[in-house]
């Protein structure tokens, strides 16, 4: 089983990682870092390819917003709903927002699109995106690698238990996603309650 997985990842692993980091977040990157510790990947290549995927992804979203902004606002309600909130953040902290956009749950794709719809300079976005993608790629891939490294301090033969460690890692990532989801839901609920109270006060 290990040999089959190793052969599959050797052929398809890196381009799958590129596509994952182009469209998605850090979950796949953490797993790739752990697999690099297990010897299925090279950590250097994981960092390089995930950096390339993250950088190209945000450049694509930025220019998509610059070229098709009004169309996206009209047909994608998720972008339209977050437009005003994101715009306020960009007006106050433009460069900082460009740097942290990939770290923000629920805004990872939306923020680069909206940045592209503003007058934010494309050259500045390119450089900020470069530094942000590099820091992101190093942080999460090394995090996955260190998870395997720390497991080796407690388990003598890590490769023997790698399936269990993968399950544990996936569960930890799932808990992280769930906490983000519940926090966002809790904030939306509080916002709805405040809005309801404001409406009740107006009617009194």
C-alpha positions in Angstrom: 0.0 0.0 0.0 2.8 2.4 0.9 4.6 1.7 -2.4 1.4 2.3 -4.4 0.8 5.6 -2.6 4.5 6.6 -3.1 4.3 5.9 -6.8 1.0 7.8 -7.2 2.3 10.8 -5.3 5.5 10.8 -7.3 3.5 11.0 -10.6 0.6 13.2 -9.6 1.3 14.7 -6.1 3.0 17.9 -7.1 0.5 19.1 -9.7 -2.4 18.2 -7.4 -0.7 20.3 -4.7 -0.3 23.2 -7.2 -4.0 23.1 -8.1 -5.0 22.7 -4.4 -3.1 25.7 -3.3 -4.3 27.7 -6.4 -8.0 27.2 -5.4 -7.9 26.2 -1.7 -6.4 26.9 1.6 -3.8 25.4 4.0 -5.3 21.9 4.7 -3.7 20.2 1.8 -0.4 22.0 2.4 -0.2 20.8 6.0 -0.8 17.2 4.8 1.8 17.7 2.1 4.3 18.8 4.7 3.6 15.7 6.8 4.0 13.5 3.7 7.3 15.3 3.1 8.5 14.1 6.5 7.4 10.6 5.6 9.5 10.8 2.4 6.7 10.9 -0.2 7.6 14.5 -1.1 10.6 16.8 -0.9 9.9 19.6 1.6 11.7 22.0 -0.7 9.5 21.2 -3.6 6.4 21.3 -1.5 7.3 24.9 -0.4 8.2 25.9 -3.9 5.1 24.4 -5.6 2.6 25.6 -2.9 4.1 29.1 -3.1 3.7 29.0 -6.9 0.1 27.8 -6.6 -0.9 30.4 -4.0 0.9 33.3 -5.8 -0.7 32.4 -9.2 -4.1 31.9 -7.6 -4.3 35.3 -5.9 -2.9 37.0 -9.0 -5.6 35.4 -11.0 -8.3 36.5 -8.6 -6.9 40.0 -8.5 -7.0 40.5 -12.3 -10.4 38.7 -12.4 -11.7 41.4 -10.2 -10.1 44.1 -12.3 -11.5 42.8 -15.6 -14.9 41.4 -14.5 -15.7 43.2 -11.2 -19.2 44.4 -12.0 -20.2 41.1 -13.5 -19.0 39.2 -10.4 -20.9 41.5 -8.1 -24.1 41.0 -10.1 -23.9 37.2 -10.4 -22.1 36.1 -7.3 -24.0 37.0 -4.1 -21.2 35.8 -1.8 -18.9 38.5 -3.2 -21.7 41.2 -3.2 -22.5 40.5 0.4 -18.9 40.9 1.5 -18.1 43.8 -0.8 -18.9 46.7 1.6 -17.2 45.1 4.6 -14.1 44.2 2.6 -14.0 47.7 0.9 -13.9 49.4 4.3 -10.9 47.2 5.4 -9.1 47.9 2.1 -9.6 51.7 2.4 -8.1 51.6 5.9 -5.4 48.9 5.6 -4.9 48.3 1.9 -1.4 46.8 1.9 -2.0 44.9 5.1 -5.2 43.4 3.8 -3.5 42.3 0.6 -0.9 40.5 2.7 -3.3 38.7 5.1 -6.0 37.9 2.6 -5.0 34.2 2.2 -5.1 33.8 6.0 -8.7 35.1 6.4 -11.4 32.5 6.6 -14.3 33.2 4.2 -12.4 36.1 2.5 -9.4 34.2 1.0 -10.8 34.5 -2.6 -13.1 37.5 -2.1 -10.4 39.9 -0.9 -8.1 39.6 -3.9 -11.1 40.0 -6.2 -12.3 43.1 -4.4 -8.7 44.5 -4.3 -8.7 44.1 -8.1 -11.9 46.2 -8.3 -10.3 49.1 -6.5 -7.5 51.5 -7.5 -5.0 49.4 -5.5 -1.8 49.3 -7.7 -1.2 46.0 -9.5 2.6 46.2 -9.0 2.3 46.7 -5.3 -0.2 43.8 -5.1 2.2 41.6 -7.0 5.0 42.2 -4.5 2.8 41.9 -1.4 1.3 38.7 -2.8 4.8 37.3 -3.5 5.8 37.8 0.1 2.5 36.6 1.6 2.5 33.5 -0.6 6.1 32.7 0.4 5.4 33.1 4.1 2.2 31.1 3.9 3.9 28.2 2.0 6.8 28.0 4.4 4.6 28.3 7.5 2.1 25.6 6.8 4.3 23.1 5.0 6.9 23.3 7.8 4.0 23.0 10.3 3.0 19.7 8.7 6.6 18.5 8.6 7.1 19.4 12.3 3.9 17.5 13.1 5.6 14.3 11.8 8.9 15.3 13.5 7.2 15.8 16.9 5.4 12.4 16.4 8.7 10.7 16.0 9.7 11.8 19.5 6.9 9.7 20.9 6.7 6.9 18.3 9.8 4.9 17.5 8.7 3.8 14.0 6.6 6.6 12.6 6.1 4.9 9.2 4.4 2.0 10.9 1.8 4.3 12.3 1.6 6.9 9.5 -2.0 6.0 8.6 -3.1 6.7 12.2 -1.1 9.9 12.2 -2.7 11.0 9.0 -6.1 10.4 10.5 -5.2 12.5 13.6 -3.8 15.3 11.4 -7.0 15.3 9.2 -9.1 15.4 12.4 -7.1 18.4 13.7 -7.6 20.2 10.4 -11.3 19.3 10.5 -11.5 20.8 14.0 -9.8 24.0 12.8 -12.3 24.3 9.9 -15.2 23.6 12.3 -14.1 26.2 14.8 -13.8 28.8 11.9 -17.3 27.9 10.7 -18.9 28.0 14.1 -17.2 31.3 14.9 -18.4 32.8 11.6 -21.9 31.5 12.2 -21.9 32.9 15.8 -20.9 36.3 14.5 -23.6 36.3 11.8 -26.1 35.3 14.5 -25.1 38.2 16.7 -25.3 40.6 13.7 -28.8 39.4 13.0 -29.8 39.9 16.6 -28.4 43.4 16.6 -30.2 44.2 13.4 -33.5 42.9 14.8 -33.1 45.0 17.9 -32.4 48.1 15.9 -35.6 47.5 13.8 -37.6 47.0 17.0 -36.4 50.3 18.4 -37.3 52.1 15.2 -40.9 50.7 15.4 -41.4 51.7 19.0 
